[in-house]
Amino acid sequence: LIWGGRKKELRSKKTVLTLQLLAEHGLIEQDLATRLTYHYWKLRHLEHRLQMVEDQQTHTFPDDDQALE
């Protein structure tokens, strides 16, 4: 957020693009941007699966192991 305030070119609503821009500007290592991007997509995939189960928007994991599985 601080870097986006200082550098207009870093402002984006797209997380993956912003991570890449941070790396290109030398503000984070490319390896970190790559790892964060990978985990971002894994979490988004999980979020979509959770929402499909009840056909509604949610950001909460099930409480019991069977439902989580």
Secondary structure, DSSP 8 states (H G I E B T S, - for coil): -HHHHH-GGG--S-HHHHHHHHHHTTSS-HHHHHHHHHHHHHHHHHHHHHHHHHTS------SSHHHH-
